[in-house]
Each structure stands twice: as C-alpha cells, then as structure tokens.
Amino acid sequence: MKNERIISFNNEQKIRIDHYLTMQKIYPSRSQIKNLIADGRIQVNNSKIKPSYLLKNGDNIYLFPTEKKEIEINGEEIELDIIHEDDCLIVINKPANMIVHPTGNIKSGTLVNAILFHCKDSLSGIGGMLRPGIVHRLDKNTTGIMVIAKNNIAHLSLSKQIKDRKVVKKYLALVHGEVDSHSGTINAPIGRSLKNRKKMAVVEQNSKEAISHYKVVKRYIGFTLLEVTLVTGRTHQIRVHLAYIGHPIIGDPDYGYRKRTLDIDRQALHAYVLGFTHPLYKKYVEFKAPIPEDIQYLLQSLVEKVD
C-alpha cells in the first residue's frame, strides 16, 4: 500500500488509537476506524494493531488510502419489505438468511445491496462504502425491524439515541423450558468466549455491560414465548443472555441445543418493535414487524399451558 499518511503521536499520556482518531475527527466514527484497522489500513509503526491499542509517545500512525476496487458495492434488485419510508429514513422488515452488510468475501445479496438499489444516492455516507445508512444490525438469521438513515443528519441523530439508550428495541424469542417468573432482568456482562473466540459469552474480563429485560408473553408445555427489551446492544446479546439463564432460543445453532427439537432451521428470534424520536419531526415514532411465518408455524404446533 502506497501514498500513506503518517501522523506522529507526541503525548506522554497513553490513549486508545480508536479514541484518538475519533477525537481528531480524522474519521467520522469509531466503527469505521475499527473496520479500517481490521483491513490493515490503519497501522502503528508499520505494524497491524487492534482498535484497543494504546498509543505511546513517539508512535507513528500510518493511514493507508482505501482502494475503491476493494470496497465497491453494487445495488441489487432484491425485494424489500418496507414498513415506512420518508425523506430521512426507511424502516424495513429484514427476512431470515440475509446479512445486513457486505463482509469478508460476501459482496452481494445483503441488505446493503438491496437498499443501494432502492435508495440510489439517498443514503447516509457515515458508515462508509460497506455500511451506507446502517445505524444498527441484526444477525443473519434474526428477522425483524430495522431503520436505515437516508442522510447524515438522520444517521447522527439515530446513532446518538442508540448510544444514549433512548431507542426502544423489543424482540420476541421462543425459548426452551418453562420460564418461572413472569418478568425479570438479566444484567450480565458480555465478551468473547474464553472457549471459542468466534462466540460471545457472559464473562467478567474484557467484557461490556449488558442488560436485557424480559417478560412472558405466553407459556407452552416445555417452551415459553418471551418479549425481550434491550437496554444495551451487545453482539448476540439476547441469544447469550437467554442461554445464560438456562432458556436458550429454539433453533439457535451457536447457543442453543445441538439436537433440533422443533421444525425451524434458525434461531426463533424476531425484532418486532422499534421506537425512536424522528430526526426531522422530533416526535416519538414506533413501528412493528409482524411475526414471520416460520415462528407462527412453531407457535401453532405447541400446546398452550393452562395455569
């Protein structure tokens, strides 16, 4: 890589590189910095580092230009289930088996490809070429409601609301076992699993605060339908938290039971409510996504428990 920009760090006080570059306003967001570090386009002393790297006095930060041919993503005519759309944002109901944005070798068939085709140039550029308009994500096989920003003002507003925990996110999860309490709170920090680095887990070290509220929607013999409200938004949070309390989600390939007990080939998790203050109108709005057919089929096959 050539034509790099070099910044000398001259400060006796150590600071994380992602924090430093954000404060210097060299990049618009820490998520973009994290992605560039992962791609090796931000280095220190000509060596690859992690976003948590602590800059030391005398370090040289190398900023390599992004090659467009490596990140060019094309719009694709993929059907979108649009719940709401206006000049600021678009709210969609994401299907199962769809990745939100390109990653690794996957450059097509994602939600980003679909919204690029639908919105053309009307998308926020804060997330960069790979994540235009994306302010939050859902797992590949989690269905449900998402909001995409059409301009930078909407993106910044929604991102701040998420950071300030003012966005309402409610999910439906069908879990193994009969949950005893009608409602509860799971307050357990989440970080990389010590046994499998590709998974997340409840761990004390190198973890972040994670809080989920839940309440019983309906009880079935051997199973429970829960409504889960997120306070924080950690990777795989609901899946990890419900497995942690002994009630893993039906069909979860990573945190559930290995043996399939019900006829579904994904985790029975659906984001069904999303509420926030509209960036333009400054009023609270709330949207709902109907329960997908595969989860409806499961619920119809179960025997409701009568108290």
NORNORMO-V361019 format. One record per pair of residues at least 12 apart in sequence whose ideal C-beta (glycine too) atoms are under 6 Angstrom apart, sorted by the first residue. I is the first residue (numbers start at 1). GAP is how many residues later the second one is. If there is no record, write none. Layout:
I;GAP
I;GAP
//
This chain:
1;63
3;62
4;58
4;60
5;58
6;54
6;56
7;54
8;52
9;46
9;50
11;46
12;45
14;40
14;42
15;40
16;36
17;36
17;38
18;12
18;15
18;33
20;35
21;12
28;98
29;97
32;96
34;17
37;14
41;23
42;21
43;19
44;15
44;17
45;15
71;58
71;59
73;29
75;41
75;42
76;37
76;41
77;40
78;36
80;12
80;34
80;38
81;12
83;204
84;203
88;62
88;66
88;191
88;192
89;58
89;60
89;61
89;65
90;58
91;56
91;196
92;54
93;52
93;196
94;44
94;52
96;45
96;47
96;170
98;13
99;41
100;37
101;29
101;30
101;33
102;28
115;33
122;28
123;27
124;25
124;27
124;28
124;31
126;26
126;29
133;15
133;16
135;14
135;20
135;23
135;24
138;133
141;125
141;126
142;127
143;127
143;149
144;126
144;127
144;128
144;145
145;126
145;129
145;142
145;144
153;126
154;125
157;122
161;115
167;109
168;107
169;61
170;57
170;59
170;103
171;57
171;67
171;100
172;98
172;100
173;53
173;55
173;76
173;96
174;51
174;76
174;94
175;49
175;51
175;67
175;72
175;74
176;71
176;72
177;70
178;41
178;46
179;37
179;45
179;68
182;34
183;32
184;30
185;28
186;26
186;55
187;24
188;14
188;56
189;18
189;20
189;21
190;17
190;20
190;44
190;50
191;12
191;15
191;16
199;55
200;35
200;36
200;40
202;42
208;26
209;23
210;22
210;24
210;27
211;20
211;21
212;16
212;29
213;16
214;12
214;14
215;12
219;86
220;82
220;84
220;85
221;82
221;84
223;79
239;13
239;16
243;12
249;18
249;19
249;20
250;12
250;18
251;13
251;15
251;16
251;17
252;15
262;36
264;30
264;34
268;27
270;25
272;16
272;17
273;15
274;13
//
